[in-house]
C-alpha cells in the first residue's frame, strides 16, 4: 500500500513538472544587428535553447568563429564557436526568406545578451531562433510517464483491486 501511494505521489509530481515545462514559452526570434548586443529570452525547462541563423541556403556556411558571436552573461563574455548540426536543427523560413544555422548558442537565462559581428558585414541578415521548434519530447515524456505511473499506482493499491481487510 505504501508503494502505491509513493508511486502516485511521484506520478503527480512528474505530471506537474511536465506540464510546467510544456507551458513555458519558447525563446523569442531576435534579429541581430552587427556589433549590437540583443537581449535574449530565457530558455524553458528541458529546452536546447537558441541557435543563430544566417540568411541564405548554403548548408555548409562559414566557420562559426567568422560570425563573431559572443554571449554576454553576468558581465562575462563567452565566445560561441560551435557549429550546430544541420541535420538535427534544420533550416528555417522567416518572412519568406530562407535561413541556415550557423552558431549554436545553447540555453539562455534571464538577462543574457547576444552580440554577433560577422566578417561578412551587413550583407547577411542574422537572427537568433529557438533550436528546436517541434513538440518538446522531454516534457511530453514526463506527462505521459506520470499518467502511466498513476495508473500503475491505482492497480497496485489493494483497494484499487477490490481487496479489503478482514472485518472491514
PASEBA-1860 file (N, C-alpha, C; in nm, 3 decimals):
! residues 168
1> XXXXXXXX> 0.082/-0.118/0.000/0.000/0.000/0.000/0.087/0.126/0.000 ~ 0.196/0.124/0.078/0.285/0.239/0.082/0.350/0.263/-0.054 ~ 0.383/0.154/-0.124/0.445/0.166/-0.257/0.353/0.233/-0.356 ~ 0.223/0.199/-0.351/0.129/0.260/-0.445/0.108/0.408/-0.415 ~ 0.109/0.446/-0.288/0.095/0.587/-0.251/0.218/0.665/-0.295 ~ 0.336/0.607/-0.273/0.461/0.671/-0.315/0.465/0.686/-0.467 ~ 0.425/0.581/-0.540/0.423/0.587/-0.686/0.322/0.691/-0.735 ~ 0.207/0.701/-0.670/0.107/0.802/-0.708/0.160/0.943/-0.683
9> XXXXXXXX> 0.234/0.963/-0.575/0.292/1.094/-0.546/0.396/1.131/-0.652 ~ 0.482/1.037/-0.686/0.582/1.060/-0.791/0.514/1.090/-0.924 ~ 0.405/1.020/-0.952/0.332/1.041/-1.077/0.274/1.182/-1.085 ~ 0.215/1.229/-0.975/0.157/1.363/-0.975/0.265/1.469/-0.990 ~ 0.379/1.449/-0.924/0.491/1.544/-0.938/0.543/1.543/-1.081 ~ 0.554/1.425/-1.141/0.601/1.414/-1.279/0.507/1.485/-1.375 ~ 0.378/1.468/-1.357/0.281/1.537/-1.443/0.292/1.687/-1.425 ~ 0.308/1.733/-1.301/0.319/1.876/-1.274/0.445/1.936/-1.338
17> XXXXXXXX> 0.559/1.866/-1.326/0.684/1.916/-1.385/0.672/1.920/-1.537 ~ 0.616/1.815/-1.597/0.598/1.812/-1.742/0.505/1.922/-1.791 ~ 0.394/1.943/-1.718/0.300/2.048/-1.758/0.362/2.186/-1.743 ~ 0.440/2.206/-1.637/0.507/2.335/-1.617/0.607/2.362/-1.730 ~ 0.689/2.262/-1.762/0.788/2.278/-1.868/0.721/2.301/-2.004 ~ 0.612/2.233/-2.028/0.543/2.244/-2.155/0.474/2.379/-2.170 ~ 0.431/2.437/-2.059/0.358/2.564/-2.066/0.449/2.686/-2.077 ~ 0.579/2.669/-2.055/0.671/2.782/-2.065/0.689/2.821/-2.211
25> XXXXXXXX> 0.692/2.952/-2.238/0.705/2.996/-2.378/0.845/2.968/-2.433 ~ 0.851/2.946/-2.562/0.980/2.928/-2.631/1.056/3.059/-2.632 ~ 1.184/3.049/-2.664/1.264/3.171/-2.678/1.213/3.249/-2.800 ~ 1.222/3.381/-2.791/1.174/3.467/-2.899/1.272/3.467/-3.016 ~ 1.220/3.501/-3.134/1.303/3.524/-3.251/1.357/3.666/-3.237 ~ 1.491/3.680/-3.242/1.555/3.809/-3.222/1.644/3.841/-3.342 ~ 1.616/3.953/-3.407/1.702/3.998/-3.517/1.827/4.062/-3.457 ~ 1.942/4.029/-3.514/2.068/4.079/-3.463/2.128/4.181/-3.559
33> XXXXXXXX> 2.171/4.293/-3.503/2.244/4.393/-3.580/2.392/4.375/-3.552 ~ 2.479/4.387/-3.653/2.622/4.365/-3.632/2.680/4.453/-3.521 ~ 2.743/4.390/-3.424/2.811/4.459/-3.317/2.723/4.513/-3.206 ~ 2.591/4.496/-3.215/2.499/4.549/-3.115/2.443/4.434/-3.032 ~ 2.459/4.438/-2.898/2.402/4.331/-2.814/2.249/4.332/-2.818 ~ 2.191/4.214/-2.826/2.045/4.198/-2.826/2.007/4.108/-2.709 ~ 1.903/4.145/-2.637/1.856/4.067/-2.523/1.786/3.940/-2.570 ~ 1.816/3.829/-2.501/1.752/3.701/-2.531/1.656/3.665/-2.419
41> XXXXXXXX> 1.550/3.594/-2.453/1.457/3.547/-2.351/1.511/3.417/-2.291 ~ 1.478/3.389/-2.166/1.527/3.266/-2.103/1.470/3.141/-2.170 ~ 1.551/3.036/-2.172/1.507/2.909/-2.229/1.415/2.838/-2.131 ~ 1.310/2.771/-2.181/1.224/2.695/-2.092/1.295/2.569/-2.042 ~ 1.237/2.505/-1.941/1.295/2.381/-1.887/1.308/2.277/-1.997 ~ 1.415/2.201/-1.993/1.440/2.089/-2.085/1.445/2.130/-2.231 ~ 1.478/2.254/-2.261/1.484/2.304/-2.399/1.631/2.319/-2.439 ~ 1.665/2.288/-2.565/1.805/2.303/-2.607/1.850/2.448/-2.626
49> XXXXXXXX> 1.758/2.544/-2.617/1.798/2.684/-2.624/1.784/2.745/-2.762 ~ 1.881/2.833/-2.795/1.874/2.910/-2.919/1.990/2.877/-3.012 ~ 1.972/2.913/-3.137/2.075/2.898/-3.240/2.073/3.024/-3.325 ~ 2.190/3.067/-3.371/2.199/3.181/-3.462/2.184/3.128/-3.604 ~ 2.094/3.190/-3.679/2.069/3.154/-3.818/2.109/3.271/-3.907 ~ 2.163/3.240/-4.024/2.201/3.343/-4.122/2.118/3.323/-4.247 ~ 2.084/3.434/-4.310/2.004/3.428/-4.432/2.084/3.363/-4.543 ~ 2.020/3.273/-4.615/2.084/3.204/-4.726/2.040/3.059/-4.731
57> XXXXXXXX> 2.092/2.988/-4.831/2.055/2.848/-4.849/2.175/2.756/-4.844 ~ 2.292/2.807/-4.812/2.414/2.727/-4.808/2.411/2.636/-4.686 ~ 2.406/2.504/-4.707/2.400/2.409/-4.595/2.535/2.396/-4.525 ~ 2.641/2.451/-4.580/2.772/2.448/-4.517/2.825/2.591/-4.511 ~ 2.767/2.674/-4.419/2.808/2.815/-4.413/2.948/2.830/-4.354 ~ 2.992/2.953/-4.344/3.127/2.983/-4.293/3.145/2.928/-4.152 ~ 3.271/2.915/-4.113/3.309/2.866/-3.981/3.241/2.951/-3.872 ~ 3.194/2.890/-3.760/3.127/2.967/-3.655/3.209/3.085/-3.601
65> XXXXXXXX> 3.340/3.073/-3.598/3.424/3.183/-3.548/3.412/3.307/-3.635 ~ 3.387/3.290/-3.764/3.379/3.406/-3.854/3.251/3.488/-3.833 ~ 3.155/3.437/-3.758/3.033/3.512/-3.729/3.052/3.603/-3.608 ~ 3.157/3.583/-3.533/3.192/3.671/-3.420/3.084/3.681/-3.314 ~ 3.017/3.572/-3.283/2.909/3.575/-3.185/2.962/3.554/-3.044 ~ 2.911/3.636/-2.951/2.951/3.633/-2.811/2.826/3.638/-2.726 ~ 2.818/3.549/-2.625/2.708/3.551/-2.530/2.754/3.630/-2.408 ~ 2.679/3.733/-2.374/2.711/3.817/-2.259/2.624/3.773/-2.142
73> XXXXXXXX> 2.688/3.713/-2.040/2.615/3.660/-1.924/2.686/3.703/-1.797 ~ 2.615/3.771/-1.710/2.669/3.814/-1.581/2.803/3.887/-1.596 ~ 2.809/3.983/-1.684/2.927/4.068/-1.708/3.047/3.990/-1.760 ~ 3.025/3.870/-1.815/3.134/3.795/-1.877/3.095/3.764/-2.021 ~ 3.197/3.755/-2.106/3.175/3.723/-2.247/3.215/3.580/-2.273 ~ 3.125/3.505/-2.335/3.153/3.367/-2.373/3.151/3.361/-2.525 ~ 3.265/3.330/-2.584/3.274/3.321/-2.729/3.203/3.195/-2.777 ~ 3.117/3.209/-2.877/3.040/3.097/-2.930/3.103/3.050/-3.060
81> XXXXXXXX> 3.157/2.928/-3.059/3.225/2.878/-3.177/3.186/2.734/-3.210 ~ 3.062/2.696/-3.175/3.015/2.560/-3.201/2.919/2.563/-3.318 ~ 2.948/2.480/-3.417/2.861/2.470/-3.535/2.743/2.377/-3.501 ~ 2.621/2.423/-3.523/2.506/2.336/-3.498/2.498/2.226/-3.602 ~ 2.440/2.114/-3.564/2.422/2.001/-3.655/2.306/2.034/-3.749 ~ 2.335/2.055/-3.876/2.233/2.096/-3.972/2.121/1.994/-3.981 ~ 2.155/1.865/-3.976/2.053/1.762/-3.987/1.958/1.762/-3.868 ~ 2.008/1.797/-3.749/1.923/1.799/-3.629/1.844/1.929/-3.617
89> XXXXXXXX> 1.906/2.042/-3.650/1.841/2.173/-3.633/1.756/2.208/-3.754 ~ 1.807/2.184/-3.872/1.735/2.215/-3.995/1.740/2.362/-4.031 ~ 1.687/2.395/-4.146/1.682/2.535/-4.189/1.545/2.591/-4.153 ~ 1.531/2.722/-4.164/1.405/2.789/-4.130/1.370/2.889/-4.240 ~ 1.245/2.932/-4.240/1.199/3.038/-4.330/1.138/3.145/-4.242 ~ 1.184/3.267/-4.258/1.134/3.380/-4.182/1.097/3.490/-4.281 ~ 0.971/3.527/-4.282/0.920/3.629/-4.373/0.955/3.599/-4.519 ~ 0.943/3.472/-4.556/0.965/3.431/-4.693/1.111/3.413/-4.733
97> XXXXXXXX> 1.204/3.434/-4.641/1.346/3.420/-4.672/1.404/3.298/-4.601 ~ 1.490/3.218/-4.669/1.549/3.101/-4.605/1.665/3.139/-4.512 ~ 1.678/3.064/-4.403/1.786/3.083/-4.306/1.847/2.948/-4.273 ~ 1.979/2.946/-4.253/2.051/2.824/-4.216/2.120/2.845/-4.080 ~ 2.135/2.738/-4.002/2.200/2.753/-3.871/2.351/2.772/-3.888 ~ 2.406/2.868/-3.811/2.549/2.895/-3.824/2.625/2.884/-3.691 ~ 2.560/2.917/-3.578/2.627/2.912/-3.447/2.529/2.862/-3.342 ~ 2.571/2.763/-3.262/2.489/2.714/-3.152/2.509/2.803/-3.030
105> XXXXXXXX> 2.399/2.854/-2.974/2.405/2.939/-2.855/2.383/2.855/-2.731 ~ 2.285/2.766/-2.733/2.252/2.684/-2.617/2.147/2.750/-2.532 ~ 2.134/2.702/-2.408/2.032/2.755/-2.319/2.069/2.895/-2.271 ~ 1.968/2.975/-2.250/1.989/3.113/-2.206/1.913/3.136/-2.076 ~ 1.960/3.234/-2.000/1.897/3.271/-1.873/1.852/3.416/-1.880 ~ 1.779/3.458/-1.779/1.730/3.596/-1.772/1.848/3.693/-1.774 ~ 1.842/3.794/-1.859/1.946/3.895/-1.868/2.057/3.865/-1.967 ~ 2.056/3.748/-2.030/2.159/3.716/-2.129/2.142/3.802/-2.254
113> XXXXXXXX> 2.256/3.838/-2.312/2.255/3.915/-2.436/2.346/3.845/-2.537 ~ 2.315/3.863/-2.663/2.392/3.802/-2.771/2.439/3.913/-2.865 ~ 2.568/3.907/-2.899/2.624/4.003/-2.993/2.697/3.926/-3.102 ~ 2.664/3.955/-3.225/2.734/3.894/-3.339/2.790/4.005/-3.426 ~ 2.911/3.986/-3.471/2.975/4.081/-3.560/3.037/4.001/-3.675 ~ 2.952/3.959/-3.771/3.002/3.873/-3.878/3.104/3.942/-3.967 ~ 3.197/3.862/-4.015/3.300/3.913/-4.105/3.241/3.954/-4.240 ~ 3.118/3.905/-4.270/3.055/3.937/-4.398/2.992/4.076/-4.399
121> XXXXXXXX> 2.986/4.142/-4.283/2.929/4.277/-4.277/2.778/4.277/-4.277 ~ 2.719/4.384/-4.326/2.574/4.399/-4.323/2.503/4.324/-4.436 ~ 2.575/4.251/-4.518/2.512/4.188/-4.634/2.426/4.068/-4.597 ~ 2.449/4.008/-4.480/2.376/3.889/-4.441/2.294/3.918/-4.316 ~ 2.164/3.889/-4.322/2.077/3.904/-4.206/2.104/3.789/-4.109 ~ 2.116/3.820/-3.980/2.144/3.720/-3.878/2.034/3.728/-3.773 ~ 1.982/3.610/-3.734/1.869/3.602/-3.642/1.893/3.491/-3.540 ~ 1.855/3.515/-3.414/1.858/3.410/-3.311/1.717/3.351/-3.301
129> XXXXXXXX> 1.708/3.218/-3.317/1.579/3.149/-3.313/1.589/3.029/-3.222 ~ 1.474/2.974/-3.178/1.479/2.850/-3.098/1.544/2.737/-3.178 ~ 1.625/2.658/-3.109/1.693/2.547/-3.175/1.595/2.440/-3.221 ~ 1.500/2.408/-3.137/1.404/2.301/-3.167/1.265/2.360/-3.170 ~ 1.197/2.349/-3.282/1.063/2.405/-3.295/0.954/2.300/-3.294 ~ 0.991/2.174/-3.284/0.892/2.067/-3.282/0.833/2.048/-3.143 ~ 0.757/1.940/-3.128/0.700/1.905/-2.998/0.814/1.872/-2.904 ~ 0.814/1.934/-2.787/0.922/1.911/-2.692/0.905/1.774/-2.629
137> XXXXXXXX> 1.001/1.686/-2.652/0.989/1.546/-2.613/0.999/1.523/-2.463 ~ 1.086/1.594/-2.393/1.107/1.567/-2.251/0.983/1.602/-2.168 ~ 0.923/1.722/-2.183/0.801/1.748/-2.107/0.688/1.650/-2.140 ~ 0.677/1.613/-2.267/0.576/1.515/-2.307/0.601/1.381/-2.239 ~ 0.726/1.340/-2.230/0.760/1.214/-2.164/0.727/1.219/-2.015 ~ 0.750/1.334/-1.950/0.714/1.349/-1.809/0.564/1.332/-1.789 ~ 0.484/1.396/-1.874/0.339/1.389/-1.861/0.289/1.247/-1.888 ~ 0.332/1.187/-1.998/0.286/1.053/-2.033/0.334/0.951/-1.928
145> XXXXXXXX> 0.460/0.962/-1.886/0.512/0.872/-1.782/0.438/0.889/-1.650 ~ 0.403/1.012/-1.616/0.328/1.037/-1.493/0.189/0.977/-1.498 ~ 0.123/0.990/-1.612/-0.010/0.930/-1.627/-0.002/0.778/-1.617 ~ 0.098/0.719/-1.681/0.116/0.574/-1.674/0.145/0.530/-1.530 ~ 0.231/0.604/-1.460/0.264/0.569/-1.321/0.142/0.583/-1.231 ~ 0.057/0.681/-1.259/-0.065/0.698/-1.181/-0.159/0.579/-1.201 ~ -0.168/0.531/-1.323/-0.248/0.411/-1.350/-0.193/0.288/-1.281 ~ -0.061/0.272/-1.284/0.001/0.157/-1.218/-0.018/0.167/-1.067
153> XXXXXXXX> -0.008/0.286/-1.011/-0.029/0.305/-0.867/-0.171/0.266/-0.829 ~ -0.268/0.299/-0.914/-0.406/0.260/-0.888/-0.425/0.110/-0.891 ~ -0.354/0.042/-0.980/-0.364/-0.104/-0.988/-0.292/-0.172/-0.872 ~ -0.186/-0.110/-0.822/-0.111/-0.170/-0.712/-0.181/-0.155/-0.577 ~ -0.259/-0.051/-0.562/-0.325/-0.027/-0.433/-0.428/-0.137/-0.408 ~ -0.428/-0.196/-0.288/-0.520/-0.308/-0.261/-0.667/-0.273/-0.282 ~ -0.708/-0.154/-0.246/-0.848/-0.117/-0.266/-0.880/-0.096/-0.413 ~ -0.779/-0.063/-0.491/-0.799/-0.049/-0.635/-0.830/-0.182/-0.701
161> XXXXXXXX> -0.787/-0.290/-0.638/-0.813/-0.426/-0.690/-0.933/-0.490/-0.622 ~ -0.999/-0.415/-0.532/-1.118/-0.469/-0.464/-1.085/-0.553/-0.343 ~ -0.960/-0.552/-0.298/-0.922/-0.632/-0.182/-0.946/-0.548/-0.057 ~ -1.021/-0.604/0.037/-1.049/-0.535/0.163/-0.994/-0.617/0.278 ~ -0.955/-0.548/0.383/-0.905/-0.618/0.502/-1.018/-0.697/0.566 ~ -0.978/-0.803/0.631/-1.075/-0.888/0.700/-1.144/-0.807/0.809 ~ -1.274/-0.806/0.810/-1.351/-0.738/0.912/-1.383/-0.593/0.880 ~ -1.347/-0.543/0.760/-1.377/-0.403/0.730/-1.497/-0.388/0.641
END
